[in-house]
């Protein structure tokens, strides 16, 4: 591996990227991570841990760039949505042509995505950009309810609402203003064009597509079906693989994704696109991102098709010829069926671990995302995820997908999970 060094920027979220980091450890000699998670300093997977302070982005870019030069690191990646622009800027300073800063900014801002897709005639919902509640009300007077209100710079469908009247619009918009003002999760920054989008409600089936662009060519990893959510909120749940649609539908999806990659002029990147059918059964692009889906999606694609998206990407950015051959190993027939169950609760976390679910032959992984002593909220009060549970079973037919969903529901009951629904007044005040 010729003493490969790699910079990993994960200011948050690296704890649920166990599979991704394991792969990096096999493909590079030294991983340097930039994060704000203090306990990571003792993590043996990393050669060096750089604790990130709360700087503005330009200051942070310059600091990381100087440290990279000092440690001989000339390539950076991220698996975290909110670190995409930061990573692109540092790679740009290092003369890497993996991804332009402009494309990274389009990927992060849904309003810029809508403009981009309209420019290139890509299938996208009709939309309006709004930055104030007054603007939102004016738009609502021109179109009919219901419609979608979503933040331009959040992730994981958080704070996305199906709005049916003006009262709901005002309430949902105030929550978006609170999200921006809180600076939670590194979502909003000075580069945002607008606070929110009002757009057409796509009422059909939804899929998330993951793959990798290597040497300017897109390679499909897998198409996950997602549980259909019809509002008023859109919490992520029940990601299943393999895709249960027709061959023609898969070709339609692949064609759309390929066109997006071509219009973005992508060269070397992981890539994700989410699509949903409209009332006429036509797929439209909900959003896209220059990273692979988080959590277990990467592992599921490995289990089902025998291919490694992270491996291809690392091989590609280090110009390793082996990476070009990895997709020839993709199984024609799915090996297993998988399901990711998102766990949601409301209250104070007292216990959160795998429990007796570990004993099941169908169990694949459980990532607790909420810590003991943390107060979490699910829709409509919040969009916190308690944990991610992944299961798998043998794939024999499309019926195996329903079986995987049912297994995930049963294993959720076996998690060692305890959440206090009620809090004492002094506890609430301390939070």
DACORFEN-V380726 format. One line per field, one symbol per residue. ss: DSSP state (H for helix, E for strand, L for the rest). phi: phi as a letter, one per 40 degrees, with the letter a starting at -180 (. if undefined). burial: b if it has 16 or more other ideal C-beta (glycine too) atoms within 10 Angstrom, else e. A space follows every 50 residues. Layout:
ss->???
phi->???
burial->???
This chain:
ss->LLLLEEEEELLLLHHHLHHHHHHHHHHLLEEEEEELLHHHHHLLLLLEEE ELLLLLHHHHHHHHHHHHHHHLLLLEELLLHHHHHHHHHHHHHLLLLLLL HHHHHHHHLHHHHHHHHHHLLLLELLEEEELLHHHHHHHHHHLLLLEEEE ELLLLLLLLLEEELLHHHHHHHHHHHHHHHHHLHHHLLLLLLLLLEEEEL LLLLLEEEEEEEEELLEEEEEEEEEELLLLLLELLLLLEEELLLLLHHHH HHHHHHHHHHHHHHLLLLEEEEEEEEELLLLLEEEEEEELLLLLLLHHHH HHHHHLLLHHHHHHHHHLLLHHHHHHHHHLLLLLLEEEEEEEELLLEEEE EEELHHHHHLLLEEEEEELLLLLLEELLLLLLLLLLEEEEEEEELLLLHH HHHHHHHHHHHHLLLEEEEELLLLHHHHHHL
phi->.ffcbbcbbadagcccbdcccdcdccbbcbbbbbabcdcccbcccbcabb ccccbcccccdcccdccccccgbbabbabbdcbccdccccccccgcbcac ccccccccbcccccccccdbfccaccaacbbbccccccccccbbccacba ccbcafgcgcbcbbacccccccccccccccccfcggccaccccacabbad cccccbbbbbaabbfgbcbccabccbdcbbgcbbccafcbaccbcccccc cccccccccdccccfcbbacabbbbaccccgccbccaaacacdcgcddcd ccccbgbbccdcccccccfccdccccccccccbdcbbbabbcbbabhccb aaacfccccccccbabbcbbcdgccbbbdccabcbcabbbbaaccbaccc cccccccccccdccccbbbccbbcdccdccc
burial->eeebbbbbbbbbbbbbbebbbebbeebbebbbbbbebeebeeeeebeebb ebeeeeeeebbeebbebbeeeebebbbbbbbbbbbbbbbbbbbbebebbb bebbbbbbbbbbbbbbbeeeebebbebbbbbebebbeebbeeeeebbbbb bbbbbbbbbbbbbeeeebbeebbebbeebbeeeebbbbeeebebbbbbbb bbeebbbbbbbbbbeeebbbbbbbbbbebeeebbbbbbbbbbbbbeeebb ebbeebbebbbeebebbbbbbbbbbbbbeeeebbbbbbbbbbbbbbbbbb bbbbbebbbbbbbbbbbbebeebeebbeeeeeebebbbbbbbbbbbbbbe ebebeebeeeebbbbbbbbbeeeebbebbeeebbbbbbbbbbbebeeeeb bebbbebbeebbebbebebeeeeeeeeeeee
